Amino acid sequence: MIPAAARGTTTVSARAVARIAQQAATETPNAVGAVRGTATVRGQRAEVSVRLGLPWPADLGRRAGEVQRHVASRTGELTGLSVRVARLRVARLQRPAGGTVAFETTAPAARGRRVPRRWWSARPTPVVVTALLGASAAGLLTADMASVHLFGNAPATWRTGLVDRLATTSPAAGSVTVAAAAMAVAGLWLLLLACTPGLRKRHVVAGFGAGRSIALDRAAVASVVRDRVLDTDGVDSVRVRVGRRRVRVRADLAFGDRAAAREQAGAAARDALADCRLNRPPRVALRLRTTGVWDPAPPAPGPVPVPAGGTEPEESP
């Protein structure tokens, strides 16, 4: 029965809010590719998380902030809720098909809040596995107990056999030691998952505070660094691997001076990471090797030698 205070009111489900947030994100010119959203509704408040792609090159912080503000305002208008976009996950960066995007170097303004080092994961898989195992064991035991006490059936063979084995097995037995060690390891593993943030493959963008944060996937950061290093003269191919503390760049040089190309490629990789505005930018480890058809830069032309006692040679017309 619906309470009297709730009669005549419209309740918007979390799934509907998520769909509206997805559509609002696709309305912005800053979003490219597929968009996914999740929402949590508590009374008249809703918290939305959006996963999308952004155009590149562009100021990621500014464009992500514009997407957050538009999604919050548009979703609030259509649902009547107080909407806050808590998390914006940039899954990839890509160049728009219609042309180039102007790049701006304006850094996002600080919000006066501490920027989180990493996002905390809800750990859905360990939670579901633990809940299923516990519910299955409790359900089997409850069903057998109800069958015995309500319908007068005999106890299940597996339950009586388990009770007899537990009663006759010594605590010093090897099976007991192995089971205890396995349970201890499982408990420590669950404790470790509860005390660590997880989501290691996402880097938080600086300048947005804890209440409204933006994160880039490692694949998106790698694509930015790869595109920027490929613009270096003489670089033929680039492979980038983004870690938690280090970005490993492997580049092949087809022509040009090796020392100059190495300096330019390293500067390009560092500039790309600076453009991403990461809260904790990783260090760049660059490895540049020459290809089999590498053509070094030709030596600079020197002065033409003048014969002793003679004059400088005249240029032929």
N, C-alpha and C positions, 0 to 999 in steps of 0.2 A: 504494500500500500504506500502511495506517495504521501509524504508528510504535507501538512497544510502549508508550511512555509515555502515548499518547493513547487506547489501547484501553479500552473500558468507560466512557468519559466522554461526557457530553452537551454538545454545542455549540449554543448559541443564536445564531441568525443576527441580523444587524443589523435586518433587516426585521421579524422577530418582536418584537424589543425595541421597535422604533418602534410597532408595533401595540399592544403592552401599555402603553406610555407614553400613547398616545392614549386608551385605555380608562380608564386610571387618572386622566387629567385630566378626563374626562367624569364621573367619580364624585364629584368635588368640587362643592359648591354654588356655588363661585366662578366656575366656567367656564360660559359661555353661548355658544351657537352652535356652529358646526363646529370641530373640533379636528384639527390635523394635527401629526405628529411625525416626526422623523428621528433616527437613532441611528448611532453608530460603536462597534464592539466591538473591543477590543484585549485578548486574553487573558481575564482575569477582570474586566476593567473595561469599563464602557460609559459613553459620553457622549451625553446626550439633549438635543435641542432641540425645543421645543413651541411651536406657533402656535395661539392661541385668542382668544376674546373674554372680557371681564370685565364684570361688572355695574357700573352707574353710576347714582347716585352712591355711592361707596365709597372707602375708603382703598386706593388702587391698590398701594402698596408692600406693605402688610400682606397683602392678598389674593393678590397675585402670589407672595409668599414662601410662603404656605400651599400654593398649588398646586405650587410647586417641591418643597417638602418631602414632600408627599403622593405626587407622581409618583415621586420618587426612592425613597422607602421602599417603596411598593407595587410598583414595577417590580423593585426588588431582591429583594423577597420571592418574587415569581413566577418570576424568572429565576435567582436565586442569584448574581447578579453584583453588583459594587460599582458602583452607578449614581450618576452626577452629572448633574444638570440644569444644563447650562452656560448655555443661553440660553432665555429665555421671551419670545416675541414677542407683544405684545398688538395684534392686527390691528384690533379695533374695540371700542367701549364701547357698551353698550346697557342700557336699563332692563329688569329682569326682568318677565315677564308676570304673575307671581303677586303682585306688589305692589312695595313700595319696599324699598330696602336702606339700612340705617342707616349714616350717614356718620360716620367717626371721623377725628380730626385727629392721631392718633399717627404721628409720622414714623418710618420704618424706621431701625433702629439701624445705625450704621456698622460695617463688618466689619474695619476696619483695613487695607484694601487700597485701592490707587488705582483709582478708578472710570474705566473707559475712556471717552474722549470720544465715540467712535463705534464701532460694530461694523465689523469687517473682513469684506469679502465674499470668497468663494472664487473669484469671477469665472468661473463655469461657462461662460458663453457665449463669451467670448474664448478660453478654454482649448479648448473643443470645436471652435471654428472653426479655430484655429491647428493643432490636432492633425489635423483632417480634411484640411486643405489639405496639410500636410506628409506625412501618410500616403498621400494620393492620388497626389502627385507621386512619392514613393518607391516606391509599389506599381506604378505604370505603368513606371517605369524598371527596376525589378527584374524585372517580367514580361517586358519586351522583352529585357533582357540574358540572362535564363534561356532564352528562346526561341532566341536566337542561339547561345549556347554549348552548350546541352544538346541541342537538336534540329536545329541547323544551318540555321535559317531566316534569311532576310535581315532586316537591321535595319528597324525601322519607319520609315515615311516621315517622320513627325513628328520622330523623333529625329535622323535624318540631316539633315533640313532645318534643324532648330534648331542643330545643330553647324556646318553650313556658314554659316548667317547670323551666328552668333557669331564665326566665324573671319574673315569678310569685313567685318564692321561696325566702323567706327572708334570708339574710345572717346569722341571728340568729337561723335558723332552725336546728333541731338536725341532719338531714341528711347531711347538709353542714358542720357541725362541725365534724361529723364522717369521711366524705370524706377528709376534710382538714387534720385531724389527720392521716389518712391512708397514704395520700400523703407525709406528713412530715416524718412519720416512714420509708416509702420506700426511700425517699431521704437520710435520715440519714444512712440507711442500705447500700445504694450504695456508699455513702461517706466513710463509714467505710471500705467497701471492697476495695475502691481505695487507702486508706491510710495504709492498713495492708498488709503484704507480703503473708499470706496464706501458703499453703503447710506445715501444722503443722506436718504432719506425716513423714517428711524427715529431717534427721540430716546431716548437712554439714561436710565433712571431712576437717580437718585442713591441711594447707601446700600447697594449690594450687592456692590461690589468687582469685580475682574476675573475671578475664578473662577466667579462665578454672577451673571450680569447680566440685566437686564430692559430691554426697549425698547418704546416706543409708536410705532405708525405715525402719520404726520402726519394721516391721516384720523381716527384715534381722538382725537388732541389737538383737531382742529378740531371734532369733535362735542361734546366737553366744553365748549369755549369757546362754541360756538353755543347749547347748551342753557342755559348760565349767563347769557349776555347776553340771551336771550329772556325770562328771568324779570324783566328790568327793566321797570318800569311805563312804558307808552306805546310800547314797542318792538314793531313789527309784524313785521318780517322781518330776518334776519341772514344775512350771507354771510361765511365765514371762509376765509382762505387761510393755511396754515402754511408758513413757509419755514425756512431753516436758522437765521437770526438774528432774524427778525421774524415776528410774527403780524399779518396785516392783517385788520381787522374792518370790515365795511361794514354799518351798521344803518340801518333806516328808522324814523322816529319818527312815530306816528299822532296822539298827543296828549300833552300835558304840557309842562312847562318844558324847553326845549332844553338849557340849561346844566346843570340838575340831572340830566337823563337822560344827558347825556354823561359826567358824573362818575360816576354809578352804573354805567353800562355799562363804562367803563374799569376801575373797581374790580372789577366782576364778572369781566371777562376776566383781570385779573391774579390774582385769587383762584383762578380755574379753573386757570391755569398753575401756581400754587403747589401746588394739590392734586395735580397730576400728578407732582410731585417730580422734575422733570427735572434732569439734571446740569448742563446749560447752558440755563436757561430763556430763550427769545427775548423780545425786547421787543414791546410791544403798540402797534400803529399803528391808532387808531380814527378812523373817518370816519362821522359821524352826519348824516344829512340828513332833512329833513321830507318827508312825502308830500303829495300834492295835497289831501288832506282833513284836513290837520293842524289840530288844535284846540288852541291854546295854553292854558296854565293860566289860569283866571280870576284877576283881581287880588284881593289880600287885602282884605276889607272894612275900611274906615277908620272912625274915630269919627264919630258922627252930629253935624253942626254944630248948635250951640245959638244961637238968635236973641239978638241984643244986648238986654240988659235983661230977658230972659225966662227961663223955666225950661225944663228939659229936657222934651221931649215924652214924654207918658205912653204906655205900650204899650197898645194896644187889647186887650181880653180876647179 
